Amino acid sequence: MSFQLKDWSLSEIRPHATLAGRVLATAGVTLREVSGGRVSEHRIALKVWADVGPGTSAADVEYALYVKAAELARRTMAAADISSFGLAAE
């Protein structure tokens, strides 16, 4: 079984309630799983954050949040990919 990142988006972008300079968001990620000729899609929500300085542009904040989302999605896909352990049904 292998996973591919199909789609992602950010929502609920907001400043952290108590930590100045931290921005929070929810990243909606769609993962495509290919296993034995069967294709499934899984939609997951990841809580992401970025530490930003004063005057950081909205585009830079969004980019930092996407970088964090990509890191968390990669780790999620690696943890879910059990084919490297020989446990997946062939």
C-alpha positions in Angstrom: 0.0 0.0 0.0 1.3 3.5 -0.8 -0.1 6.9 -0.2 0.0 10.0 -2.3 -0.9 13.6 -1.3 -3.8 14.5 -3.6 -5.2 17.8 -2.3 -4.8 20.1 0.6 -6.2 23.4 1.8 -6.0 25.7 4.8 -8.9 27.0 6.9 -9.5 28.6 10.2 -6.3 30.7 10.1 -6.0 32.7 13.3 -3.6 34.0 15.8 -2.9 31.9 18.8 -5.0 33.0 21.8 -2.1 33.3 24.2 1.2 32.9 22.3 2.2 36.1 20.6 3.7 35.5 17.1 2.1 32.1 16.6 -0.5 31.4 14.0 -2.8 28.4 14.0 -4.8 26.8 11.2 -6.5 23.6 10.1 -5.1 21.9 7.1 -7.5 19.6 5.2 -5.5 17.0 3.4 -6.8 14.3 1.0 -4.6 11.2 0.8 -4.9 8.7 -2.0 -4.2 5.1 -1.1 -3.3 2.6 -3.8 -3.4 -1.0 -2.6 -3.6 -4.0 -4.9 -5.2 -2.1 -7.8 -7.8 -0.6 -5.4 -7.8 3.2 -4.9 -9.2 4.9 -1.8 -9.2 8.5 -0.7 -8.9 9.6 2.9 -9.6 13.1 4.1 -7.8 14.1 7.3 -7.6 17.4 9.3 -4.3 18.4 10.7 -3.8 21.1 13.2 -0.8 23.2 12.1 1.0 26.2 13.4 3.8 28.6 12.5 5.8 31.1 14.5 5.9 34.5 12.6 7.4 37.8 13.3 5.7 41.2 13.2 5.0 42.5 9.7 5.1 39.0 8.1 3.1 39.0 4.9 -0.1 36.9 4.6 1.5 35.0 1.8 4.6 34.1 4.0 2.3 33.0 6.8 0.3 30.8 4.5 3.5 29.3 3.1 4.8 28.5 6.6 1.5 26.8 7.4 1.7 24.7 4.2 5.3 23.7 5.0 4.1 22.5 8.5 1.1 20.7 6.9 3.4 19.0 4.4 5.7 17.8 7.2 2.8 16.4 9.2 1.2 14.8 6.1 4.5 13.1 5.2 4.9 11.7 8.7 1.3 10.5 8.7 1.8 8.7 5.4 5.0 7.1 6.5 3.4 5.9 9.7 0.4 4.5 7.8 2.5 2.8 5.1 2.9 -0.7 6.4 4.0 -2.3 3.1 7.6 -1.8 4.0 7.1 -4.1 6.9 5.7 -6.9 4.9 2.4 -6.8 6.7 0.1 -5.6 3.9 -2.1 -8.1 2.2 -0.9 -8.8 -1.3 
